[in-house]
Amino acid sequence: MSKQILMLVGDYAEDYETMVPYQFLTGLGYTVHAVCPDKKTGDSIATAIHDFEGEQTYSEKRGHNFAINYDFSAVNTQNYIGLVIPGGRAPEYLRMHDRVIHIVQEFDQAKKPIAAVCHGAQLLAAANILHGRLCSAYPACAAEVKLAGGTYADIAVTEAVTDGHLITAPAWPAHPAWLAQFIKALGATVTI
């Protein structure tokens, strides 16, 4: 089977939640296709750096330019073994695109691992795949998880939760747990 992973991104995807999984998975030998509606290979998105600085919600600063390395229009979900959905504000935009919704649904129907972090749950809710499932997300997305029929996992910001082929976490501080659970769902092991 292919070692390709699909990553759905858009402008103002959270910087760490985009770059770290991309680099980590690439470093493990996976080919990660980062795609965005209306973007082609060589285009880029603007990321945002979200931090927890004591306010009621996160702060946001302009992040890096992140290169799109595959054409969105060429995505065939049968060619991928897993899906990564970073958070940030990008899921607000992505969930308005029918093809994005179908991509998420196709991964779910095939029971391929789906890793979503932070506001990525907005895309899972829009794709109507959360009914009866346990899902973590940024706390502001708890209502969307519940309204979509899911059970919100109120876990520490450093933790992640796996429910079948769905791996979710509240924010980027959960990367070690989230990515470890995702690669386990992909069937990979890492030994030192």
Number of C-alpha atoms within 10 A of each C-alpha: 6 10 13 19 23 24 23 26 30 28 19 26 30 31 23 22 27 26 15 14 22 20 13 14 16 15 10 11 11 16 16 23 23 24 26 25 16 10 18 18 15 11 16 20 20 18 27 25 18 23 15 10 9 8 8 7 13 12 13 15 13 13 17 17 15 20 16 22 17 20 18 20 13 9 15 11 20 12 13 20 22 25 25 27 27 30 34 28 20 26 26 17 16 22 19 12 10 10 15 20 18 13 18 24 18 16 19 20 10 12 14 21 26 26 28 31 29 27 29 33 29 28 25 25 21 21 20 16 19 23 15 12 19 21 29 32 28 24 19 12 19 22 14 21 28 18 14 21 17 21 18 20 19 18 16 13 18 15 19 30 22 20 11 13 19 24 26 31 33 32 30 25 16 20 22 13 16 26 21 17 22 25 18 13 21 17 10 11 9 8 3 2
